[in-house]
Amino acid sequence: MLELLNGAAWLRHIGDRGVKTLDDAQGYIRNGPLQMYARLGFGSYVVESKDTGAAIGTCGLLKRDFLDDVDIGYALLPQHCGRGYASEAASALLCYARDVVGKSRVLATVRAANVDSVRVLEKLGLRFERAMMHPDGDREIQVYAIDFTQ
């Protein structure tokens, strides 16, 4: 998690979370994904290599205060990008959101410049819904959505 949060792609497309040490990373996990699991029963999951079992990234369902529905988020370590892992993990997570969690609609947020992530979302069937300013006020994001009832 420490490596992922400080990677160039994370910093460029998601933003600096101020996680600079292993203790910071552990706190980030405790105060983010673990709290979300406790509150909602879902959160971010580790994406592992099928070949080695090594952690290669994260993919999860999140509930952000500024969105009406849950959203999917994913990030991979740079050496694992471009191999279809994000699509595979996100596809499985969308099925989980629909079939296990019972969500009829899932969102995703992305910066327009993150063309690789936009391509993944569109491949999975999410469609552009609107642009908005992130509540931090530091960037515009695009909101994509998939509605399982249609």
DSSP file (Angstrom, degrees, kcal/mol; ACC not computed):
  #  RESIDUE AA STRUCTURE BP1 BP2  ACC     N-H-->O    O-->H-N    N-H-->O    O-->H-N    TCO  KAPPA ALPHA  PHI   PSI    X-CA   Y-CA   Z-CA
    1    1 A M     >        0   0    0      0, 0.0     4,-2.8     0, 0.0     5,-0.2   0.000 360.0 360.0 360.0 -39.3    0.0    0.0    0.0
    2    2 A L  H  >  +     0   0    0      1,-0.2     4,-0.8     2,-0.2    17,-0.1   0.932 360.0  44.4 -59.6 -46.2    2.9    2.4    0.8
    3    3 A E  H >4 S+     0   0    0      1,-0.2     3,-0.5     2,-0.2     4,-0.3   0.912 114.3  49.8 -64.8 -43.0    4.4    1.8   -2.7
    4    4 A L  H >4 S+     0   0    0      1,-0.2     3,-1.3     2,-0.2     6,-0.3   0.928 108.7  50.9 -62.7 -47.3    1.0    2.1   -4.4
    5    5 A L  H 3< S+     0   0    0     -4,-2.8    12,-0.4     1,-0.3    -1,-0.2   0.668 115.2  43.7 -67.6 -16.5    0.0    5.4   -2.7
    6    6 A N  T << S+     0   0    0     -4,-0.8    -1,-0.3    -3,-0.5    -2,-0.2   0.303  86.3 118.3-111.7   7.7    3.3    7.0   -3.6
    7    7 A G  S <> S-     0   0    0     -3,-1.3     4,-2.5    -4,-0.3     5,-0.2  -0.386  75.0-115.6 -72.4 154.2    3.5    5.8   -7.2
    8    8 A A  H  > S+     0   0    0      1,-0.2     4,-2.4     2,-0.2     5,-0.2   0.884 114.4  50.7 -58.6 -41.9    3.5    8.4  -10.0
    9    9 A A  H  > S+     0   0    0      2,-0.2     4,-2.8     1,-0.2     5,-0.4   0.918 111.0  48.1 -66.2 -42.6    0.2    7.3  -11.4
   10   10 A W  H  >>S+     0   0    0     -6,-0.3     4,-2.8     1,-0.2     5,-2.6   0.951 114.2  46.2 -60.9 -48.9   -1.6    7.4   -8.0
   11   11 A L  H  <5S+     0   0    0     -4,-2.5     5,-0.2     3,-0.2    -2,-0.2   0.881 117.4  44.0 -62.6 -38.7   -0.2   10.9   -7.3
   12   12 A R  H  <5S+     0   0    0     -4,-2.4    -2,-0.2    -5,-0.2    -1,-0.2   0.905 127.4  25.8 -73.3 -42.8   -1.1   12.1  -10.8
   13   13 A H  H  <5S+     0   0    0     -4,-2.8    98,-0.2    -5,-0.2    -3,-0.2   0.731 136.8  20.7 -99.3 -24.9   -4.6   10.7  -11.1
   14   14 A I  T  <5S-     0   0    0     -4,-2.8    -3,-0.2    -5,-0.4     2,-0.1   0.782 102.8-118.3-113.0 -47.4   -5.8   10.3   -7.5
   15   15 A G      < -     0   0    0     -5,-2.6     2,-0.4    -6,-0.1    -3,-0.1  -0.384  32.4 -57.6 123.7 159.8   -3.7   12.6   -5.4
   16   16 A D        -     0   0    0     -5,-0.2   -10,-0.1     1,-0.1   -11,-0.0  -0.594  36.6-173.5 -75.0 122.1   -1.2   12.7   -2.5
   17   17 A R        -     0   0    0     -2,-0.4    -1,-0.1   -12,-0.4     3,-0.1   0.345  44.7-115.3 -96.8   3.7   -2.7   11.1    0.6
   18   18 A G        +     0   0    0      1,-0.2     2,-0.9   -13,-0.1    -2,-0.1   0.736  65.6 146.9  71.1  21.9    0.3   12.1    2.8
   19   19 A V        +     0   0    0    -14,-0.2    -1,-0.2     1,-0.2    -2,-0.1  -0.818   4.0 146.8 -95.3 106.3    1.3    8.5    3.3
   20   20 A K        +     0   0    0     -2,-0.9     2,-0.3    -3,-0.1    -1,-0.2   0.544  55.3  43.1-119.1 -12.8    5.1    8.5    3.6
   21   21 A T  S  > S-     0   0    0      1,-0.1     4,-2.3     0, 0.0     5,-0.2  -0.839  84.1-107.0-131.1 167.8    5.9    5.7    6.1
   22   22 A L  H  > S+     0   0    0     -2,-0.3     4,-2.4     1,-0.2     5,-0.2   0.888 122.2  53.8 -61.2 -39.5    4.8    2.2    6.8
   23   23 A D  H  > S+     0   0    0      2,-0.2     4,-2.2     1,-0.2    -1,-0.2   0.903 107.5  50.9 -61.8 -40.5    3.0    3.5    9.9
   24   24 A D  H  > S+     0   0    0      2,-0.2     4,-2.6     1,-0.2    -2,-0.2   0.921 109.9  49.9 -60.7 -44.1    1.2    6.0    7.7
   25   25 A A  H  X S+     0   0    0     -4,-2.3     4,-2.2     2,-0.2    -2,-0.2   0.898 110.0  50.1 -63.6 -41.2    0.1    3.2    5.3
   26   26 A Q  H  X S+     0   0    0     -4,-2.4     4,-2.5     1,-0.2    -1,-0.2   0.901 111.9  48.4 -63.9 -40.2   -1.1    1.1    8.2
   27   27 A G  H  X S+     0   0    0     -4,-2.2     4,-3.0     2,-0.2    -2,-0.2   0.887 108.3  54.6 -65.0 -39.6   -3.1    4.1    9.5
   28   28 A Y  H  X S+     0   0    0     -4,-2.6     4,-1.0     2,-0.2    -2,-0.2   0.912 111.5  44.7 -59.7 -43.8   -4.5    4.7    6.0
   29   29 A I  H  <>S+     0   0    0     -4,-2.2     5,-2.5     2,-0.2     6,-0.4   0.927 115.4  47.5 -67.1 -45.4   -5.8    1.0    5.9
   30   30 A R  I  <>S+     0   0    0     -4,-2.5     5,-0.5     1,-0.2    -2,-0.2   0.918 118.8  38.9 -60.7 -45.4   -7.2    1.2    9.4
   31   31 A N  I  <5S+     0   0    0     -4,-3.0    -1,-0.2    -5,-0.2    -2,-0.2   0.528 128.0  29.9 -88.4  -6.3   -9.0    4.5    8.9
   32   32 A G  I  X5S+     0   0    0     -4,-1.0     4,-2.2    -3,-0.3     5,-0.2   0.593 127.1  17.4-113.1 -92.8  -10.1    3.8    5.4
   33   33 A P  I  >5S+     0   0    0      0, 0.0     4,-2.5     0, 0.0     5,-0.2   0.886 125.9  50.2 -56.1 -44.7  -10.9    0.3    4.2
   34   34 A L  I  ><S+     0   0    0     -5,-2.5     4,-2.1     1,-0.2    -4,-0.2   0.895 111.8  48.0 -65.7 -38.3  -11.2   -1.3    7.6
   35   35 A Q  H  ><S+     0   0    0     -5,-0.5     4,-2.3    -6,-0.4    -1,-0.2   0.884 111.3  51.4 -66.4 -37.2  -13.6    1.3    8.8
   36   36 A M  H  X>S+     0   0    0     -4,-2.2     4,-3.4     2,-0.2     5,-0.8   0.909 108.4  51.2 -67.1 -40.8  -15.7    1.0    5.7
   37   37 A Y  H  X5S+     0   0    0     -4,-2.5     4,-1.7     4,-0.2    -2,-0.2   0.943 112.4  47.0 -57.2 -47.4  -15.8   -2.8    6.1
   38   38 A A  H  <5S+     0   0    0     -4,-2.1    -2,-0.2     1,-0.2    -1,-0.2   0.879 120.5  37.7 -63.5 -38.8  -17.0   -2.3    9.7
   39   39 A R  H  <5S+     0   0    0     -4,-2.3    -2,-0.2    -5,-0.1    -1,-0.2   0.886 136.8  11.6 -81.1 -41.3  -19.6    0.3    8.7
   40   40 A L  H  <5S-     0   0    0     -4,-3.4    -3,-0.2     2,-0.3    -2,-0.2   0.569  92.9-115.8-119.9 -13.9  -20.9   -1.1    5.4
   41   41 A G  S  <<S+     0   0    0     -4,-1.7     2,-0.3    -5,-0.8    -4,-0.2   0.529  89.0  65.6  87.0   4.5  -19.6   -4.6    5.0
   42   42 A F        +     0   0    0     -6,-0.7    -2,-0.3    -9,-0.1    -1,-0.3  -0.948  48.2 130.5-148.8 168.9  -17.5   -3.8    1.9
   43   43 A G        -     0   0    0     -2,-0.3    18,-1.9    -3,-0.1     2,-0.3  -0.873  59.4 -18.3 178.3-146.1  -14.5   -1.7    1.0
   44   44 A S  E     -A   60   0A   0     16,-0.3     2,-0.3    -2,-0.3    16,-0.3  -0.675  55.1-160.4 -90.2 142.8  -11.2   -2.1   -0.8
   45   45 A Y  E     -A   59   0A   0     14,-2.4    14,-2.3    -2,-0.3     2,-0.3  -0.870  23.6-106.1-120.5 153.4   -9.7   -5.5   -1.5
   46   46 A V  E     -A   58   0A   0     -2,-0.3     2,-0.6    12,-0.2    12,-0.3  -0.614  26.8-142.4 -76.3 134.5   -6.1   -6.6   -2.3
   47   47 A V  E     -A   57   0A   0     10,-2.5     9,-3.4    -2,-0.3    10,-1.1  -0.897  24.8-166.7 -96.1 124.7   -5.6   -7.6   -6.0
   48   48 A E  E     -A   55   0A   0     -2,-0.6     2,-0.3     7,-0.2     7,-0.2  -0.843  25.2-108.3-115.3 149.8   -3.2  -10.5   -6.1
   49   49 A S     >  -     0   0    0      5,-2.5     4,-2.2    -2,-0.3     5,-0.0  -0.575  20.1-145.1 -69.2 130.7   -1.3  -12.2   -8.9
   50   50 A K  T  4 S+     0   0    0     -2,-0.3    -1,-0.2     1,-0.2    -2,-0.0   0.836  98.7  50.4 -65.1 -31.3   -2.8  -15.6   -9.7
   51   51 A D  T  4 S+     0   0    0      1,-0.1    -1,-0.2     3,-0.1    -2,-0.0   0.907 130.4  10.3 -74.7 -42.6    0.7  -16.8  -10.5
   52   52 A T  T  4 S-     0   0    0      2,-0.1    -2,-0.2     0, 0.0    -1,-0.1   0.621  86.3-126.3-115.4 -17.3    2.5  -15.7   -7.3
   53   53 A G     <  +     0   0    0     -4,-2.2     2,-0.1     1,-0.3    -3,-0.1   0.484  59.8 146.9  79.0   1.6   -0.1  -14.6   -4.9
   54   54 A A        -     0   0    0      1,-0.1    -5,-2.5    -6,-0.1     2,-0.3  -0.430  58.1-105.8 -72.0 144.7    1.8  -11.3   -4.5
   55   55 A A  E     +A   48   0A   0     -7,-0.2    -7,-0.2     1,-0.1    -1,-0.1  -0.563  43.0 169.3 -69.1 127.7   -0.2   -8.1   -3.9
   56   56 A I  E     -     0   0A   0     -9,-3.4    21,-3.0    -2,-0.3     2,-0.3   0.420  57.3 -47.0-120.7  -3.5   -0.3   -6.1   -7.2
   57   57 A G  E     -AB  47  76A   0    -10,-1.1   -10,-2.5    19,-0.3     2,-0.3  -0.988  58.6 -83.9 167.6-160.1   -2.9   -3.5   -6.3
   58   58 A T  E     +AB  46  75A   0     17,-2.9    17,-2.4    -2,-0.3     2,-0.3  -0.982  24.8 178.3-142.4 150.8   -6.3   -2.7   -4.9
   59   59 A C  E     +AB  45  74A   0    -14,-2.3   -14,-2.4    -2,-0.3     2,-0.3  -0.952  23.1 145.1-152.0 133.0   -9.9   -2.8   -6.1
   60   60 A G  E     -AB  44  73A   0     13,-2.8    13,-2.5    -2,-0.3     2,-0.5  -0.986  47.9-102.7-162.1 169.7  -12.9   -2.0   -4.1
   61   61 A L  E     - B   0  72A   0    -18,-1.9     2,-0.3    -2,-0.3    11,-0.2  -0.892  41.6-174.6 -99.0 131.0  -16.4   -0.6   -3.5
   62   62 A L  E     - B   0  71A   0      9,-3.1     9,-2.7    -2,-0.5     2,-0.6  -0.908  22.7-147.8-126.6 152.1  -16.4    2.7   -1.7
   63   63 A K        -     0   0    0     -2,-0.3     2,-0.3     7,-0.2     7,-0.1  -0.916  21.9-171.3-121.7 104.8  -19.1    5.0   -0.4
   64   64 A R    >   -     0   0    0     -2,-0.6     3,-1.6     5,-0.4    -2,-0.0  -0.735  28.1-129.0 -96.6 143.0  -18.0    8.6   -0.6
   65   65 A D  T 3  S+     0   0    0     -2,-0.3    -1,-0.1     1,-0.3     0, 0.0   0.791 106.3  56.2 -59.3 -30.0  -20.1   11.3    1.0
   66   66 A F  T 3  S+     0   0    0      2,-0.0     2,-0.4    -3,-0.0    -1,-0.3   0.431  99.2  69.6 -89.2   2.7  -20.2   13.3   -2.2
   67   67 A L    <   -     0   0    0     -3,-1.6     4,-0.1     1,-0.1    40,-0.0  -0.942  69.5-144.2-120.5 144.4  -21.8   10.6   -4.3
   68   68 A D  S    S+     0   0    0     -2,-0.4     2,-0.2     2,-0.1    -1,-0.1   0.789  85.3  35.8 -74.3 -28.4  -25.3    9.1   -4.1
   69   69 A D  S    S-     0   0    0      1,-0.1    -5,-0.4    34,-0.0    37,-0.1  -0.720  96.8 -85.6-120.3 169.0  -24.2    5.6   -4.9
   70   70 A V        -     0   0    0     35,-0.4    37,-2.8    -2,-0.2     2,-0.3  -0.356  44.8-150.1 -67.2 155.2  -21.2    3.4   -4.2
   71   71 A D  E     -Bc  62 107A   0     -9,-2.7    -9,-3.1    35,-0.2     2,-0.4  -0.943   8.5-125.7-129.7 156.8  -18.3    3.7   -6.5
   72   72 A I  E     -B   61   0A   0     35,-2.6    37,-0.5    -2,-0.3     2,-0.4  -0.796  26.7-177.3 -99.2 138.3  -15.6    1.4   -7.7
   73   73 A G  E     +B   60   0A   0    -13,-2.5   -13,-2.8    -2,-0.4     2,-0.3  -0.990   4.3 171.2-135.1 145.7  -12.0    2.3   -7.4
   74   74 A Y  E     +B   59   0A   0     -2,-0.4     2,-0.3   -15,-0.2   -15,-0.2  -0.994   7.3 173.8-151.6 152.5   -8.9    0.4   -8.5
   75   75 A A  E     -B   58   0A   0    -17,-2.4   -17,-2.9    -2,-0.3     2,-0.3  -0.950  10.5-161.0-159.1 141.9   -5.2    1.0   -8.8
   76   76 A L  E     -B   57   0A   0     -2,-0.3   -19,-0.3   -19,-0.2   -66,-0.1  -0.903  33.0 -98.6-123.9 152.3   -2.3   -1.3   -9.7
   77   77 A L    >   -     0   0    0    -21,-3.0     3,-2.4    -2,-0.3     4,-0.4  -0.450  46.3-110.6 -62.5 145.3    1.4   -1.1   -9.1
   78   78 A P  G >  S+     0   0    0      0, 0.0     3,-1.3     0, 0.0    -1,-0.1   0.797 114.5  60.9 -56.0 -34.8    3.0    0.2  -12.3
   79   79 A Q  G 3  S+     0   0    0      1,-0.3    -2,-0.1     3,-0.0   -23,-0.0   0.594 107.2  47.8 -70.7  -7.4    4.7   -3.0  -13.3
   80   80 A H  G X  S+     0   0    0     -3,-2.4     3,-0.7   -24,-0.2     5,-0.4   0.370  87.3 110.1-111.8   1.7    1.3   -4.7  -13.5
   81   81 A C  T <  S+     0   0    0     -3,-1.3    -4,-0.0    -4,-0.4    -6,-0.0  -0.415  70.5  30.2 -76.6 153.9   -0.6   -2.1  -15.5
   82   82 A G  T 3  S+     0   0    0     -2,-0.1    -1,-0.2     1,-0.1    -3,-0.0   0.625  91.1  98.5  78.0  14.2   -1.6   -2.7  -19.1
   83   83 A R  S <  S-     0   0    0     -3,-0.7    -2,-0.1     0, 0.0    -1,-0.1   0.312  99.8-102.7-114.7   6.1   -2.1   -6.5  -18.6
   84   84 A G  S  > S+     0   0    0     -4,-0.1     4,-2.2     3,-0.0     5,-0.2   0.466  86.8 121.6  89.0   0.7   -5.9   -6.6  -18.1
   85   85 A Y  H  > S+     0   0    0     -5,-0.4     4,-2.8     2,-0.2     5,-0.3   0.887  72.4  51.8 -66.9 -38.7   -5.7   -7.0  -14.3
   86   86 A A  H  > S+     0   0    0      1,-0.2     4,-2.8     2,-0.2     5,-0.3   0.929 111.7  47.2 -63.8 -44.0   -7.7   -3.8  -13.6
   87   87 A S  H  > S+     0   0    0      2,-0.2     4,-2.3     1,-0.2    -2,-0.2   0.914 113.9  47.9 -62.5 -42.6  -10.5   -5.0  -16.0
   88   88 A E  H  X S+     0   0    0     -4,-2.2     4,-2.0     2,-0.2    -2,-0.2   0.935 115.8  42.8 -65.0 -47.2  -10.5   -8.5  -14.5
   89   89 A A  H  X S+     0   0    0     -4,-2.8     4,-2.1     1,-0.2    -2,-0.2   0.927 116.4  47.3 -65.9 -44.9  -10.6   -7.3  -10.9
   90   90 A A  H  X S+     0   0    0     -4,-2.8     4,-2.3    -5,-0.3    -2,-0.2   0.870 109.9  53.4 -67.3 -36.7  -13.2   -4.5  -11.5
   91   91 A S  H  X S+     0   0    0     -4,-2.3     4,-1.9    -5,-0.3    -1,-0.2   0.934 110.6  46.7 -62.0 -46.1  -15.4   -6.9  -13.5
   92   92 A A  H  X S+     0   0    0     -4,-2.0     4,-2.1     1,-0.2    -2,-0.2   0.893 112.0  51.5 -62.5 -39.1  -15.4   -9.3  -10.6
   93   93 A L  H  X S+     0   0    0     -4,-2.1     4,-2.7     2,-0.2    -1,-0.2   0.867 105.9  53.7 -68.8 -36.1  -16.1   -6.5   -8.2
   94   94 A L  H  X S+     0   0    0     -4,-2.3     4,-2.2     2,-0.2    -1,-0.2   0.908 109.5  49.0 -63.9 -40.7  -19.1   -5.3  -10.2
   95   95 A C  H  X S+     0   0    0     -4,-1.9     4,-3.3     2,-0.2     5,-0.4   0.912 111.7  49.7 -62.0 -42.2  -20.6   -8.8  -10.1
   96   96 A Y  H  X>S+     0   0    0     -4,-2.1     5,-2.3     2,-0.2     4,-2.1   0.914 109.6  51.2 -61.7 -44.1  -20.0   -8.8   -6.4
   97   97 A A  H  <5S+     0   0    0     -4,-2.7     6,-3.2     3,-0.2     5,-0.5   0.910 119.2  36.6 -60.6 -42.5  -21.7   -5.4   -6.0
   98   98 A R  H  <5S+     0   0    0     -4,-2.2    -2,-0.2     4,-0.2    -1,-0.2   0.944 127.2  32.2 -74.8 -50.5  -24.7   -6.6   -7.9
   99   99 A D  H  <5S+     0   0    0     -4,-3.3    -3,-0.2    -5,-0.2    -2,-0.2   0.785 132.7  21.1 -86.8 -29.9  -25.1  -10.2   -6.8
  100  100 A V  T  <5S+     0   0    0     -4,-2.1    -3,-0.2    -5,-0.4    -4,-0.1   0.834 129.9  37.3-106.3 -50.3  -23.8  -10.1   -3.2
  101  101 A V  S   <S-     0   0    0     -5,-2.3    -3,-0.2     2,-0.1    -4,-0.2   0.761 100.2-130.3 -77.6 -24.4  -24.1   -6.5   -1.9
  102  102 A G        +     0   0    0     -5,-0.5     2,-0.3    -6,-0.4    -4,-0.2   0.764  45.8 160.5  83.7  26.5  -27.3   -6.0   -3.8
  103  103 A K        -     0   0    0     -6,-3.2    -1,-0.2    -7,-0.2     3,-0.1  -0.640  27.6-168.6 -82.5 136.2  -26.4   -2.7   -5.6
  104  104 A S  S    S+     0   0    0     -2,-0.3    44,-2.8     1,-0.2    45,-0.7   0.566  77.1  30.7 -95.3 -11.8  -28.5   -1.8   -8.6
  105  105 A R  E     - D   0 147A   0     42,-0.2   -35,-0.4    43,-0.1     2,-0.4  -0.996  62.8-172.1-149.1 139.4  -26.2    1.0   -9.6
  106  106 A V  E     - D   0 146A   0     40,-2.2    40,-2.2    -2,-0.3   -35,-0.2  -0.996   8.5-159.3-134.6 139.6  -22.4    1.6   -9.3
  107  107 A L  E     -cD  71 145A   0    -37,-2.8   -35,-2.6    -2,-0.4     2,-0.3  -0.593   2.8-162.7-107.5 171.0  -20.4    4.7  -10.1
  108  108 A A  E     - D   0 144A   0     36,-1.9    36,-3.0   -37,-0.3     2,-0.4  -0.962   7.6-149.8-149.7 144.8  -16.8    5.4  -10.8
  109  109 A T  E     + D   0 143A   0    -37,-0.5     2,-0.3    -2,-0.3    34,-0.2  -0.927  24.0 160.9-116.6 145.7  -14.9    8.7  -10.7
  110  110 A V  E     - D   0 142A   0     32,-1.9    32,-3.4    -2,-0.4     2,-0.3  -0.991  41.3-109.1-157.5 149.1  -11.9    9.4  -12.9
  111  111 A R    >   -     0   0    0     -2,-0.3     3,-1.9    30,-0.2     7,-0.2  -0.671  32.8-125.4 -78.4 140.4   -9.9   12.3  -14.2
  112  112 A A  T 3  S+     0   0    0     -2,-0.3    -1,-0.1    28,-0.3     6,-0.1   0.836 109.2  60.8 -56.8 -34.3  -10.5   12.9  -17.9
  113  113 A A  T 3  S+     0   0    0      1,-0.2     2,-2.0     2,-0.1    -1,-0.3   0.652  81.1  87.0 -70.2 -14.4   -6.7   12.7  -18.5
  114  114 A N    <>  +     0   0    0     -3,-1.9     4,-2.2     1,-0.2     3,-0.4  -0.493  53.9 164.8 -85.3  70.7   -6.6    9.1  -17.1
  115  115 A V  H  >  +     0   0    0     -2,-2.0     4,-2.2     1,-0.2    -1,-0.2   0.797  68.1  57.6 -63.7 -31.2   -7.5    7.6  -20.5
  116  116 A D  H  > S+     0   0    0     -3,-0.2     4,-1.8     2,-0.2    -1,-0.2   0.923 109.8  44.4 -65.1 -42.7   -6.4    4.1  -19.5
  117  117 A S  H  > S+     0   0    0     -3,-0.4     4,-2.6     2,-0.2    -2,-0.2   0.892 111.2  53.4 -69.0 -39.6   -8.9    4.1  -16.6
  118  118 A V  H  X S+     0   0    0     -4,-2.2     4,-2.6     1,-0.2     5,-0.2   0.919 108.0  52.0 -58.8 -42.8  -11.6    5.6  -18.8
  119  119 A R  H  X S+     0   0    0     -4,-2.2     4,-2.3     1,-0.2    -2,-0.2   0.904 109.1  49.6 -60.8 -42.8  -11.0    2.8  -21.3
  120  120 A V  H  X S+     0   0    0     -4,-1.8     4,-1.8     2,-0.2    -2,-0.2   0.945 111.2  49.0 -61.1 -48.3  -11.4    0.2  -18.5
  121  121 A L  H  <>S+     0   0    0     -4,-2.6     5,-2.4     1,-0.2     4,-0.3   0.918 112.9  46.5 -59.6 -44.9  -14.6    1.7  -17.2
  122  122 A E  H ><5S+     0   0    0     -4,-2.6     3,-1.2     1,-0.2    -1,-0.2   0.881 108.9  55.0 -67.0 -37.0  -16.2    1.8  -20.7
  123  123 A K  H 3<5S+     0   0    0     -4,-2.3    -1,-0.2     1,-0.3    -2,-0.2   0.845 106.9  52.4 -61.2 -34.0  -15.1   -1.8  -21.4
  124  124 A L  T 3<5S-     0   0    0     -4,-1.8    -1,-0.3    -5,-0.2    -2,-0.2   0.496 125.9-101.6 -82.5  -4.0  -16.9   -2.8  -18.3
  125  125 A G  T < 5S+     0   0    0     -3,-1.2     2,-0.2    -4,-0.3    -3,-0.2   0.478  74.6 139.6  98.2   2.9  -20.1   -1.0  -19.4
  126  126 A L      < -     0   0    0     -5,-2.4     2,-0.4    -6,-0.2    -1,-0.3  -0.587  36.3-155.0 -78.1 145.1  -20.0    2.1  -17.4
  127  127 A R  E     -E  145   0A   0     18,-2.7    18,-2.2    -2,-0.2     2,-0.0  -0.928  25.0 -94.9-124.6 146.1  -21.0    5.3  -19.2
  128  128 A F  E     +E  144   0A   0     -2,-0.4    16,-0.3    16,-0.2     3,-0.1  -0.331  43.5 168.9 -57.4 131.4  -20.1    8.9  -18.7
  129  129 A E  E     -     0   0A   0     14,-3.2     2,-0.3     1,-0.4    15,-0.2   0.744  54.2 -32.8-112.9 -46.3  -22.7   10.6  -16.6
  130  130 A R  E     -E  143   0A   0     13,-1.5    13,-3.6     2,-0.0    -1,-0.4  -0.987  46.5-117.3-169.1 163.0  -21.4   14.0  -15.7
  131  131 A A  E     +E  142   0A   0     -2,-0.3     2,-0.3    11,-0.2    11,-0.2  -0.859  37.6 165.2-107.0 149.3  -18.3   16.1  -14.8
  132  132 A M  E     -E  141   0A   0      9,-2.7     9,-3.3    -2,-0.3     2,-0.4  -0.984  40.3 -98.2-155.3 160.9  -18.0   17.7  -11.4
  133  133 A M  E     -E  140   0A   0     -2,-0.3     7,-0.2     7,-0.2     9,-0.0  -0.692  43.9-114.3 -80.8 136.6  -15.4   19.4   -9.1
  134  134 A H    >   -     0   0    0      5,-3.1     3,-3.0    -2,-0.4     5,-0.3  -0.449  28.8-114.3 -64.0 143.7  -14.0   17.0   -6.5
  135  135 A P  T 3  S+     0   0    0      0, 0.0    -1,-0.1     0, 0.0    -2,-0.0   0.766 116.6  66.7 -55.7 -25.3  -15.1   18.2   -3.0
  136  136 A D  T 3  S-     0   0    0      1,-0.1    -2,-0.0     3,-0.1    -3,-0.0   0.721 103.3-136.5 -65.8 -18.4  -11.4   19.0   -2.3
  137  137 A G  S <  S+     0   0    0     -3,-3.0    -1,-0.1     2,-0.2     3,-0.1   0.526  77.3 104.0  78.1   5.6  -11.8   21.7   -5.0
  138  138 A D  S    S+     0   0    0      1,-0.2     2,-0.3    -4,-0.0    -1,-0.1   0.511  80.6  17.2-100.6  -4.2   -8.4   20.8   -6.5
  139  139 A R        -     0   0    0     -5,-0.3    -5,-3.1     2,-0.0     2,-0.4  -0.992  66.7-117.1-163.3 152.6   -9.6   18.9   -9.6
  140  140 A E  E     - E   0 133A   0     -2,-0.3     2,-0.3    -7,-0.2   -28,-0.3  -0.772  33.8-168.2 -90.5 140.0  -12.4   18.1  -11.9
  141  141 A I  E     - E   0 132A   0     -9,-3.3    -9,-2.7    -2,-0.4     2,-0.4  -0.905  16.3-132.3-124.8 156.0  -13.5   14.5  -12.1
  142  142 A Q  E     -DE 110 131A   0    -32,-3.4   -32,-1.9    -2,-0.3     2,-0.5  -0.883  16.8-143.7-105.3 140.5  -15.8   12.6  -14.4
  143  143 A V  E     -DE 109 130A   0    -13,-3.6   -14,-3.2    -2,-0.4   -13,-1.5  -0.917  16.3-172.6-106.9 126.1  -18.5   10.4  -13.0
  144  144 A Y  E     -DE 108 128A   0    -36,-3.0   -36,-1.9    -2,-0.5     2,-0.3  -0.830   7.3-167.5-111.4 154.1  -19.3    7.2  -14.9
  145  145 A A  E     -DE 107 127A   0    -18,-2.2   -18,-2.7    -2,-0.3     2,-0.4  -0.983  18.4-162.8-144.0 152.6  -22.2    4.9  -14.0
  146  146 A I  E     -D  106   0A   0    -40,-2.2   -40,-2.2    -2,-0.3     2,-0.6  -0.996  10.3-159.8-131.9 132.9  -23.6    1.4  -14.6
  147  147 A D  E >   -D  105   0A   0     -2,-0.4     3,-1.1   -42,-0.2   -42,-0.2  -0.955   3.5-164.6-115.1 114.7  -27.2    0.6  -13.9
  148  148 A F  T 3  S+     0   0    0    -44,-2.8   -43,-0.1    -2,-0.6    -1,-0.1   0.591  83.2  67.2 -76.7  -9.7  -27.9   -3.1  -13.5
  149  149 A T  T 3         0   0    0    -45,-0.7    -1,-0.2     1,-0.2   -44,-0.1   0.574 360.0 360.0 -87.2  -8.0  -31.7   -2.7  -13.8
  150  150 A Q    <         0   0    0     -3,-1.1    -1,-0.2     0, 0.0    -2,-0.1   0.450 360.0 360.0 -98.1 360.0  -31.5   -1.6  -17.4
